[in-house]
Amino acid sequence: MQRRWVCLATLGPIGVAALCYVVVVRGFLEADVDHGLAWPLLGVLPLFVFGMWLLTVSSSRIAVLVALAATAMLVGSAYETFLQRNLEIVAEPWFPIFNVIGLTADATATSAFLVVFATFPDGVVERRWQRVAVVFLWTPMLTGPLTLLTTSHVVMSPYAGISGEGIPNPYVVPWLEWAAPAVHLLVFQAWPAVALGLAVLASRAIFGAPEVRARTRVMALTVAGAIVAFALWTLLPDIEAIALLVYAALIAVPIAAIHGILRSGAFDIAPGDRGRFVARSSNLLITVVYAAAVATPAILLAGPLRVVAAVLVTTILAVCLLPLRTWMQRWILRAVFGDRDRQLAMLSELGARLEQAGEPRDLLTRLAEAVREGLGASWVRIRLATPGGALAEAPVGTSPQVEPVETPLPVDPVETEPVETADLMRGDERLGRIELGPRRRGEYSDAERTLLRTIAGQAAASVANVRLTEQLAEQLDELTASRERLVAAQDDERRRLERDLHDGIQQDVVAQIAGLRLARNRLQRGELTPDELAELQDQARETLTDLRELARGIHPPVLSDNGLVAAVESGVARYPIPLTVEADDDVRAERFSDEVETTAYYVVREALANTAKHANATRASVGLARDDGHLRIAISDDGCGMGAVAPASVSSGGLANIRDRVAALRGTMRVSPGEPTGTTLLVDLPVDEGAPTRGAEVAAGG
């Protein structure tokens, strides 16, 4: 960073001083028709401004070389201006040494630009021969010293307009004069270095790796156009149209460099700064080009036009080019930051789009489409958060790629990692996430990231409504299914009772009625014996026992008389495998509400019945605990196990009955694998603290 500021503090004043000298001398002090201001103002000034700007944002080596080359071009113009206005100095004995300044300035500009072009965009080449060739691109810098030592006359720059063949060079070394032709062909002409530099650039742009070709293609085409323009200018120097083509080619060089900054990070500019720097440099360059374009008629047509006509033409051109300048600035800002007007319109239309969505999924799809269109994303997807807080695997709203982007993307964006994301937050809860694919042109700016967060904040309420709607729909479906199961269970239980009453107790009662009729008849005839009455009494006692067993299946008396723990323990002896019941003294002593005790009892019975039928277990246990306003029940076994089961996934069987009973009291049920084997069913029933318990009701009645 220190290097770039040193270069800026050194090259900036030198270039500005040289430009001011040329403009003042040629444009004011000795103004004439052939003032020669077109080259410094139209050709060199845009490059110099761009080079100075580069030094303020980049410390890369080729950024310094751009500024050095443009400064050297201005110094060369200043040298030529001074020489043409002070021809008498050619007779001075020190002139050959002074002439080295002009030769070195031209050579510096040539070598520096060749290195920039050959190593664009980051100053690094890929192959060894290319690195060696880059070193030889600096050979034109030897023009001044070598011609001073090997040539008997002064070698002048071809742009100076003066021939040095008649000017003796007293500093020539006689025994080196034999090398003068080689110096003239290989160093002074600079065509070997130019050809070598173009060969390096062409090899990278045509035969390099795909990423190298993509990064150098635009600059290679720009340099090729500039070479063609300069070749035509050399052959036909008097045609103004070709001169304009040369100036346009020079202006195209910083434009290609700006393209390299935006697309591939030329001059080592960080990705986060590219958009901002490109916008700034583009505005600066557009201003300079606009000023040069406005001044072009006055500069090129200074001879044919008088002062009033020149001012009038300049004014008309300034007014006509102003809309073009504004359009170019807007176009660049749109290319770098996106269409701000469209983004603001997207914000205003977002609410209307969301209101038009009929289904929840359609709403999220419309949201994804609005984000993709507003931010220029290649694709957008929206993932909702699961109840546990993690993002769902499958997106619920997508807007797929519809336009080609600079880097190939898979057809299905679901499998592609996003480059930008924004969480959908409601308070501290994450509802989901908006994920964006690469931008269709360039990268996302800070302003677009801010806009994305704004959209996410606005859409969070709609996404919350979508989640709530889906949850309500699921709960409604589950409630409907639960009611259907309860009705079916009640019908089954009613039919069982009918069957038991009809096939069992009803037949016993019918038999007892017939026995009583027979006993009455025998009593009238005096034939009734005590044994017959004892037999009828035994039959009535058996019927009473059957009724009690039937009633116990509906609601066990021990549950009403002694409580939940006693009712659960009453069946331990009859359970087919060893069963333990664990409950602390507080739970044993407490009486819960009728709904809680009944639900807990039948949950335990249903779970133990499932264990006996399906688990192949050797032991089982029931745990009852009271904790923070909840009755917690754990039924465990060491059987074959069933793993973790989501309650919502159970649609039939014993677990479905348990879930329905628990849900009726707003409790929860969870099935998890036991340790080390088996299954554990965990049931949590809320206990209403304010409701009177069965024990309190009994005490009040007593």
C-alpha positions in Angstrom: 0.0 0.0 0.0 2.9 2.4 0.7 4.3 1.7 -2.7 1.1 2.9 -4.5 1.0 6.1 -2.5 4.6 6.8 -3.2 4.0 6.2 -6.9 0.9 8.4 -6.8 2.8 11.2 -5.1 5.6 10.9 -7.7 3.8 10.1 -11.0 0.8 12.3 -10.4 2.6 15.7 -10.2 4.9 14.7 -13.0 2.1 13.8 -15.3 -0.1 16.9 -14.4 2.9 19.2 -14.8 3.7 17.7 -18.3 0.0 18.0 -19.4 -0.3 21.6 -18.2 2.9 22.5 -19.9 1.7 21.0 -23.2 -1.7 22.6 -23.0 -0.4 26.0 -22.0 2.3 26.2 -24.6 0.4 24.6 -27.5 -3.0 26.0 -26.8 -2.3 29.5 -25.4 1.2 30.8 -25.8 1.8 29.6 -29.3 -1.6 28.7 -30.5 -1.9 27.9 -34.2 -3.7 25.7 -36.5 -1.4 22.7 -36.0 -1.4 22.9 -32.2 -1.1 19.1 -31.7 -3.3 18.9 -28.6 -5.4 16.0 -30.0 -2.9 13.4 -28.9 -2.4 14.5 -25.2 -6.0 15.5 -24.6 -7.9 12.8 -26.5 -5.4 9.9 -26.5 -3.3 10.2 -23.4 -5.5 12.0 -20.8 -8.1 9.2 -20.3 -5.3 6.7 -19.8 -3.6 9.0 -17.3 -6.8 9.7 -15.3 -7.5 5.9 -15.2 -3.9 5.2 -14.1 -4.0 7.7 -11.3 -7.3 6.3 -10.1 -5.9 2.8 -10.1 -3.2 3.9 -7.7 -5.8 5.0 -5.3 -7.6 1.6 -5.1 -4.9 -1.0 -6.0 -1.3 -1.7 -5.0 -0.8 -4.3 -7.7 2.3 -4.1 -9.9 0.4 -3.7 -13.2 -1.7 -0.9 -11.7 1.6 0.9 -11.2 2.6 0.1 -14.7 -0.6 1.6 -16.2 0.1 4.9 -14.3 3.8 4.8 -15.3 3.0 4.3 -19.0 0.4 7.1 -19.1 2.8 9.4 -17.3 5.6 8.5 -19.6 3.4 9.3 -22.6 2.7 12.8 -21.2 6.3 13.4 -20.4 7.1 12.4 -24.0 4.5 14.9 -25.3 6.0 17.6 -23.1 9.5 16.8 -24.4 8.4 17.0 -28.0 6.6 20.3 -27.3 9.7 21.8 -25.6 12.0 20.6 -28.4 9.8 21.9 -31.2 9.6 25.3 -29.5 13.3 25.5 -28.7 15.1 24.1 -31.7 18.3 26.0 -30.9 19.1 23.5 -28.2 20.0 20.8 -30.7 23.3 22.7 -31.3 24.2 22.4 -27.6 26.8 19.8 -26.7 24.6 18.4 -23.9 21.6 17.8 -26.2 22.4 14.1 -27.0 22.1 13.4 -23.2 19.0 15.6 -22.9 17.5 13.6 -25.9 17.7 10.4 -23.8 14.8 11.8 -21.8 12.5 11.7 -24.8 13.7 8.3 -25.9 13.3 6.8 -22.4 9.8 8.3 -22.0 8.6 6.7 -25.2 10.3 3.4 -24.4 8.9 3.4 -20.9 5.4 3.8 -22.2 5.9 1.1 -24.8 7.4 -1.5 -22.3 5.0 -0.8 -19.5 1.9 -1.1 -21.7 3.3 -4.3 -23.2 3.9 -5.9 -19.8 0.4 -4.8 -18.7 -1.2 -6.3 -21.7 0.8 -9.5 -21.6 0.2 -10.2 -17.9 -3.4 -8.9 -17.6 -5.4 -9.1 -15.4 -3.2 -9.8 -12.3 0.4 -9.4 -13.5 1.0 -13.2 -13.6 1.6 -15.5 -16.5 1.2 -19.2 -16.5 4.1 -20.7 -18.5 7.9 -20.4 -18.1 8.5 -19.1 -21.7 5.9 -16.4 -21.1 7.8 -15.3 -17.9 11.0 -15.1 -19.8 9.3 -13.2 -22.6 8.0 -10.6 -20.2 11.5 -9.9 -19.1 12.5 -9.1 -22.7 9.6 -6.7 -23.0 11.7 -4.2 -21.1 14.4 -4.1 -23.7 13.1 -0.9 -25.3 14.1 0.9 -22.1 17.7 0.5 -23.3 17.1 2.7 -26.4 18.4 5.9 -24.9 21.7 4.6 -23.4 22.5 2.2 -26.3 21.9 4.7 -29.1 23.9 7.3 -27.2 26.9 4.9 -27.0 26.7 3.2 -30.4 25.4 5.8 -32.9 27.5 8.7 -34.3 24.5 10.9 -34.7 21.7 11.7 -32.4 18.8 9.3 -32.7 15.5 11.2 -32.4 12.0 10.0 -31.5 10.0 9.5 -34.7 7.2 11.6 -33.0 9.5 14.6 -32.5 9.2 15.8 -36.1 13.0 16.4 -36.3 15.7 14.3 -37.9 18.8 13.8 -35.9 21.0 12.5 -38.7 22.7 15.8 -39.0 23.3 16.3 -35.3 26.7 14.8 -34.2 26.8 12.7 -31.1 30.1 13.4 -29.2 29.3 10.6 -26.6 29.6 7.7 -29.1 32.1 5.0 -28.2 34.0 4.3 -31.5 34.6 0.6 -30.9 30.8 0.1 -30.3 29.6 1.7 -33.5 29.4 -1.8 -35.2 26.4 -2.5 -33.0 24.4 0.5 -34.1 22.3 -1.4 -36.8 21.4 -4.1 -34.4 20.4 -1.5 -31.7 18.3 0.3 -34.3 16.5 -2.8 -35.5 16.0 -4.7 -32.2 15.7 -1.9 -29.6 14.9 1.5 -31.1 12.2 0.2 -33.5 10.6 -1.8 -30.6 8.8 -4.1 -33.0 10.4 -7.2 -31.7 9.2 -6.4 -28.2 5.8 -5.5 -29.5 5.6 -8.8 -31.4 6.8 -10.7 -28.3 4.2 -9.1 -26.0 1.4 -9.7 -28.4 2.5 -13.3 -28.7 2.3 -13.8 -25.0 -1.2 -12.2 -24.8 -2.4 -14.1 -27.8 -1.2 -17.4 -26.5 -3.0 -16.8 -23.2 -6.2 -15.6 -24.8 -6.3 -18.4 -27.4 -4.5 -21.4 -26.0 -4.6 -20.9 -22.3 -6.8 -22.6 -19.7 -10.5 -21.9 -19.9 -10.4 -19.4 -17.0 -7.4 -17.7 -18.4 -9.1 -17.3 -21.8 -12.2 -15.9 -20.2 -10.2 -13.3 -18.2 -8.0 -12.1 -21.1 -10.4 -12.3 -24.1 -11.8 -8.8 -23.9 -8.4 -7.1 -23.4 -6.8 -9.2 -26.2 -9.5 -8.0 -28.6 -9.1 -4.4 -27.5 -5.3 -4.6 -28.0 -5.7 -6.2 -31.4 -8.0 -3.3 -32.4 -5.5 -0.8 -31.1 -2.7 -2.4 -33.1 -4.8 -2.3 -36.3 -5.6 1.4 -35.6 -2.0 2.4 -35.0 -0.9 0.4 -38.1 -3.4 2.4 -40.3 -2.3 5.6 -38.6 1.3 4.9 -39.5 0.5 4.2 -43.1 -2.1 7.0 -43.5 -1.3 9.7 -40.9 -3.2 12.5 -42.6 -6.7 11.0 -42.5 -8.7 12.4 -39.5 -11.0 9.4 -39.4 -8.1 7.1 -38.7 -6.8 9.5 -36.0 -10.2 9.3 -34.3 -10.0 5.5 -34.5 -6.7 5.6 -32.7 -8.1 7.8 -30.0 -11.1 5.5 -29.6 -8.8 2.5 -29.4 -6.9 4.2 -26.5 -10.1 5.0 -24.7 -11.2 1.4 -25.1 -8.1 0.2 -23.1 -9.3 1.5 -19.7 -12.9 0.4 -20.6 -11.5 -3.2 -21.1 -9.6 -2.8 -17.8 -12.8 -1.8 -16.0 -14.5 -4.9 -17.5 -11.6 -7.0 -16.1 -12.1 -5.5 -12.7 -15.8 -6.3 -12.6 -15.6 -9.7 -14.1 -12.3 -11.2 -12.9 -10.9 -8.9 -10.2 -8.2 -7.3 -12.4 -5.4 -5.4 -10.5 -6.1 -7.5 -7.4 -9.2 -5.7 -6.4 -11.2 -7.6 -3.8 -14.6 -9.0 -4.8 -16.5 -6.9 -2.3 -15.0 -3.7 -3.7 -15.3 -4.3 -7.4 -18.8 -2.9 -7.9 -18.1 0.2 -6.0 -14.7 0.8 -7.6 -16.0 0.1 -11.1 -18.8 2.5 -10.7 -16.4 5.2 -9.5 -13.8 4.7 -12.2 -16.5 4.4 -14.9 -18.1 7.8 -13.8 -14.6 9.4 -13.8 -13.8 7.9 -17.2 -17.1 8.9 -18.7 -16.6 12.5 -17.5 -13.2 12.6 -19.1 -14.4 11.0 -22.3 -17.4 13.4 -22.4 -15.1 16.4 -22.0 -12.7 15.1 -24.7 -15.6 14.3 -27.1 -17.0 17.8 -26.6 -13.6 19.4 -27.2 -12.8 17.2 -30.2 -14.3 19.5 -32.9 -12.5 22.5 -31.5 -9.3 20.6 -31.3 -9.4 18.9 -34.7 -11.1 21.6 -36.7 -9.2 24.6 -35.2 -8.1 25.7 -38.6 -11.3 25.7 -40.7 -13.5 27.0 -37.8 -13.4 30.5 -36.4 -13.8 31.2 -32.7 -17.5 31.8 -32.7 -18.2 28.8 -34.9 -15.9 26.6 -32.6 -17.8 27.8 -29.5 -21.1 27.1 -31.1 -20.2 23.6 -32.3 -18.7 22.8 -28.9 -21.9 23.9 -27.2 -24.2 22.0 -29.5 -22.1 18.9 -29.1 -22.1 19.2 -25.3 -25.9 19.4 -25.2 -26.4 16.6 -27.7 -23.9 14.3 -25.9 -25.4 15.0 -22.4 -28.2 12.4 -22.7 -25.7 9.9 -24.0 -23.5 10.5 -21.0 -26.4 10.1 -18.6 -27.5 6.9 -20.3 -24.0 5.4 -20.1 -23.8 6.2 -16.4 -27.2 4.6 -15.8 -26.2 1.6 -17.9 -23.0 1.0 -15.9 -24.8 1.4 -12.5 -27.5 -1.0 -13.7 -24.8 -3.5 -14.8 -22.9 -3.2 -11.5 -25.6 -2.7 -8.9 -28.7 -3.9 -10.8 -31.7 -2.0 -11.9 -32.5 0.1 -8.8 -35.8 1.3 -10.2 -36.9 -2.3 -10.8 -35.7 -3.2 -7.3 -37.8 -0.4 -5.7 -40.8 -1.5 -7.9 -40.3 -5.0 -6.7 -40.5 -3.9 -3.1 -43.7 -2.0 -3.8 -45.3 -4.9 -5.8 -44.1 -7.6 -3.4 -47.1 -7.1 -1.1 -49.6 -7.3 -4.0 -47.9 -10.4 -5.3 -48.2 -12.1 -2.0 -51.8 -11.1 -1.6 -52.6 -12.6 -5.0 -51.3 -16.0 -4.0 -54.1 -18.4 -3.3 -52.3 -21.4 -1.9 -49.4 -21.3 0.6 -47.0 -22.9 -1.8 -48.0 -20.5 -4.5 -47.2 -17.6 -2.2 -43.7 -18.8 -1.6 -43.2 -19.4 -5.3 -44.3 -15.9 -6.1 -41.9 -14.6 -3.4 -39.0 -16.5 -5.0 -39.9 -15.2 -8.5 -40.0 -11.6 -7.2 -36.6 -11.9 -5.5 -35.0 -13.4 -8.6 -36.4 -10.7 -10.9 -35.5 -7.9 -8.6 -32.0 -8.9 -7.8 -31.1 -10.5 -11.1 -30.4 -13.9 -9.5 -29.9 -17.0 -11.6 -32.2 -18.9 -9.3 -33.9 -18.5 -5.9 -35.2 -21.1 -3.5 -37.0 -20.8 -0.1 -36.6 -23.4 2.7 -38.8 -23.5 5.7 -37.5 -24.4 9.2 -38.6 -27.6 10.8 -40.0 -27.6 14.4 -36.5 -28.4 15.6 -35.1 -25.3 14.0 -33.2 -27.0 11.2 -33.9 -26.2 7.6 -35.9 -28.6 5.6 -34.1 -30.5 2.8 -36.7 -29.8 0.1 -37.4 -26.1 -0.7 -41.1 -25.1 -0.7 -40.7 -22.2 -3.2 -38.3 -22.1 -6.1 -37.7 -19.8 -9.1 -35.4 -21.7 -11.5 -32.7 -20.4 -13.8 -34.2 -18.8 -16.9 -31.3 -16.9 -18.4 -27.7 -18.0 -19.1 -25.0 -16.8 -16.7 -21.3 -16.4 -17.1 -20.5 -19.6 -15.2 -22.4 -22.9 -16.1 -24.8 -24.0 -13.4 -26.6 -27.3 -12.9 -30.1 -27.4 -14.3 -31.6 -28.2 -10.9 -30.8 -25.4 -8.4 -31.8 -27.5 -5.4 -28.5 -29.3 -5.5 -26.4 -26.1 -5.8 -24.9 -24.2 -2.9 -26.2 -20.6 -2.6 -23.9 -17.6 -2.8 -26.2 -15.3 -0.7 -28.8 -16.1 2.0 -31.2 -14.2 4.2 -33.0 -15.7 7.2 -36.7 -15.2 7.6 -37.0 -14.2 11.3 -40.0 -13.5 13.5 -38.6 -12.2 16.8 -35.9 -14.8 17.8 -37.5 -17.6 15.8 -36.1 -18.6 12.4 -39.0 -19.4 10.1 -36.9 -20.3 7.0 -34.3 -18.9 4.6 -34.1 -17.3 1.2 -31.2 -18.7 -0.8 -29.8 -17.1 -4.0 -27.8 -18.5 -6.8 -25.1 -16.5 -8.6 -26.1 -13.2 -10.1 -26.7 -13.3 -13.8 -24.3 -10.4 -14.4 -21.4 -9.7 -12.0 -21.7 -10.1 -8.2 -24.1 -9.0 -5.6 -23.4 -5.5 -4.2 -23.8 -4.4 -0.6 -27.0 -2.5 -1.6 -28.5 -5.7 -3.1 -27.7 -7.6 0.1 -29.4 -5.0 2.1 -32.4 -5.1 -0.2 -32.5 -8.9 0.3 -32.6 -8.5 4.0 -35.4 -6.0 3.7 -37.4 -8.4 1.5 -36.8 -11.2 4.1 -38.1 -8.9 6.9 -41.2 -8.0 4.9 -41.9 -11.6 3.8 -41.4 -13.1 7.3 -45.0 -12.4 8.3 -46.4 -14.1 5.1 -44.1 -17.1 5.7 -45.3 -17.3 9.3 -48.9 -17.3 8.0 -47.9 -20.1 5.5 -46.5 -22.2 8.3 -49.5 -21.6 10.6 -51.9 -22.5 7.8 -50.0 -25.7 7.1 -49.9 -26.6 10.8 -53.6 -25.9 11.2 -54.3 -28.0 8.1 -52.2 -30.9 9.6 -53.9 -30.6 13.0 -57.3 -30.5 11.4 -56.5 -33.6 9.4 -55.2 -35.3 12.5 -58.2 -34.2 14.6 -60.6 -35.6 11.9 -58.7 -38.9 11.8 -58.6 -39.0 15.6 -62.3 -38.5 15.9 -62.9 -41.2 13.3 -60.7 -43.6 15.3 -62.5 -42.7 18.5 -65.9 -43.3 16.9 -64.6 -46.6 15.5 -63.2 -47.6 18.9 -66.4 -46.7 20.6 -68.4 -48.8 18.1 -66.0 -51.7 18.6 -66.3 -51.4 22.3 -70.1 -51.2 22.1 -70.3 -54.3 19.9 -68.0 -56.2 22.3 -70.2 -55.3 25.2 -73.2 -56.4 23.2 -71.5 -59.6 22.3 -70.4 -60.3 25.8 -73.8 -59.5 27.2 -75.6 -61.6 24.6 -73.3 -64.6 24.5 -72.5 -64.7 28.2 -74.5 -63.0 30.9 -77.8 -62.8 28.9 -77.7 -66.6 28.5 -76.9 -67.1 32.2 -79.9 -64.9 33.2 -82.2 -66.7 30.8 -81.1 -70.0 32.3 -81.6 -68.7 35.8 -85.2 -67.4 34.9 -86.0 -70.8 33.5 -84.6 -72.4 36.7 -86.7 -70.1 38.9 -89.9 -71.0 37.0 -89.2 -74.6 37.4 -88.5 -74.2 41.1 -91.8 -72.3 41.5 -93.7 -75.1 39.9 -92.0 -77.7 42.0 -92.6 -75.6 45.1 -96.4 -75.6 44.3 -96.3 -79.4 44.0 -94.2 -79.7 47.2 -91.3 -81.3 45.3 -88.7 -78.5 45.7 -85.6 -79.5 47.6 -83.0 -77.2 49.4 -80.3 -78.4 47.0 -82.1 -77.0 44.0 -82.3 -73.5 45.7 -78.6 -73.7 46.5 -77.8 -74.5 42.9 -79.8 -71.4 41.8 -77.9 -69.3 44.3 -74.6 -70.5 42.9 -75.7 -69.6 39.4 -76.7 -66.1 40.5 -73.3 -65.6 42.2 -71.5 -66.6 39.0 -73.6 -64.1 37.0 -72.7 -61.4 39.5 -69.0 -62.3 39.1 -69.3 -62.0 35.4 -71.0 -58.6 35.7 -68.2 -57.4 37.9 -65.5 -58.6 35.4 -67.4 -56.9 32.6 -67.7 -53.7 34.6 -64.0 -53.9 35.5 -63.2 -53.9 31.8 -65.1 -50.6 31.5 -63.9 -48.9 34.6 -62.1 -50.9 37.3 -63.4 -50.4 40.8 -59.9 -50.3 42.2 -59.2 -47.2 40.2 -62.1 -45.4 41.7 -61.5 -46.7 45.2 -57.7 -46.7 45.6 -56.2 -44.6 42.8 -54.0 -44.8 39.8 -51.0 -46.6 41.3 -53.1 -49.2 43.0 -55.0 -49.9 39.8 -51.8 -50.3 37.8 -50.3 -52.6 40.5 -53.5 -54.7 40.6 -52.7 -56.3 37.3 -49.0 -57.1 38.0 -49.8 -60.6 39.2 -51.8 -61.4 36.0 -49.2 -60.0 33.6 -47.5 -62.8 31.6 -43.9 -61.5 32.1 -42.2 -59.9 35.2 -43.5 -56.4 35.7 -42.4 -53.7 38.2 -44.2 -50.5 39.0 -42.2 -47.6 40.4 -43.9 -44.5 41.9 -42.9 -42.3 44.8 -45.0 -41.8 47.9 -46.4 -38.5 46.7 -47.8 -40.0 43.5 -49.3 -43.0 45.5 -51.0 -40.6 47.9 -52.3 -38.1 45.4 -55.6 -38.5 43.6 -55.8 -36.9 40.2 -58.9 -35.9 38.3 -61.1 -38.6 36.9 -60.0 -37.8 33.3 -56.3 -37.9 34.1 -56.5 -41.2 36.1 -58.7 -42.9 33.6 -56.5 -41.9 30.6 -53.3 -42.8 32.5 -54.7 -46.2 33.4 -55.8 -47.2 29.9 -52.5 -45.8 28.4 -50.6 -48.2 30.7 -52.9 -51.1 29.9 -52.7 -50.5 26.1 -48.9 -50.1 26.2 -48.4 -53.3 28.3 -50.8 -55.2 26.0 -48.6 -54.2 23.0 -45.5 -55.3 24.8 -47.0 -58.7 25.7 -48.2 -59.2 22.1 -45.4 -57.9 19.9 -42.1 -57.1 21.9 -41.0 -60.6 22.9 -39.8 -59.0 26.1 -38.6 -60.8 29.2 -39.4 -58.0 31.6 -41.2 -54.6 31.7 -41.6 -51.7 34.0 -43.9 -48.8 34.6 -42.7 -45.5 36.1 -45.1 -42.8 37.5 -43.8 -39.3 38.5 -45.3 -35.9 39.3 -43.2 -33.0 38.0 -44.0 -29.3 37.5 -47.7 -29.7 36.9 -47.4 -32.8 34.8 -47.9 -36.5 35.3 -45.1 -38.3 33.6 -45.5 -42.0 32.7 -42.7 -44.2 31.3 -43.4 -47.8 30.1 -40.3 -49.7 29.2 -39.4 -53.2 28.1 -36.3 -55.1 26.9 -37.9 -56.6 23.8 -37.0 -56.4 20.1 -37.7 -52.6 20.0 -39.1 -50.4 17.3 -36.7 -47.4 17.3 -37.8 -43.8 17.5 -41.3 -43.3 16.1 -42.9 -39.9 15.4 -46.4 -39.9 16.9 -47.8 -38.1 13.8 -46.7 -41.1 11.7 -48.9 -43.6 13.6 -52.3 -44.0 12.0 -53.6 -47.2 13.5 -53.1 -49.8 16.2 -52.4 -49.5 19.9 -50.1 -46.5 19.6 -52.8 -44.6 17.7 -55.3 -45.3 20.5 -52.8 -44.1 23.1 -52.0 -40.9 21.1 -55.7 -40.1 20.8 -56.3 -40.5 24.5 -53.3 -38.4 25.4 -54.1 -35.7 22.8 -57.6 -35.4 24.2 -56.0 -34.1 27.4 -53.5 -32.0 25.5 -50.7 -34.2 26.5 -47.7 -35.5 24.5 -46.4 -39.0 23.6 -43.0 -40.0 22.5 -41.5 -43.4 21.6 -37.8 -43.9 21.9 -35.4 -46.8 21.8 -34.5 -48.2 25.3 -31.1 -48.7 26.8 -29.5 -51.0 25.8 -32.4 -52.7 24.0 -36.2 -52.5 23.9 -38.6 -49.6 23.7 -39.6 -46.8 26.0 -43.0 -45.0 25.7 -43.0 -41.6 27.4 -46.3 -40.0 28.1 -46.8 -36.5 29.6 -50.2 -35.5 30.9 -50.9 -32.0 32.2 -52.5 -31.9 35.7 -55.0 -29.2 36.3 -53.9 -27.7 39.6 -57.2 -25.9 40.1 -59.5 -28.8 39.5 -60.7 -30.8 42.6 -59.2 -34.3 42.9 -61.2 -37.4 43.4 -59.9 -37.7 47.0 -61.1 -34.1 47.8 -64.5 -34.9 46.3 -64.8 -38.1 48.5 -63.8 -36.2 51.5 -66.3 -33.4 50.8 -69.0 -35.9 50.3 -68.1 -37.7 53.5 
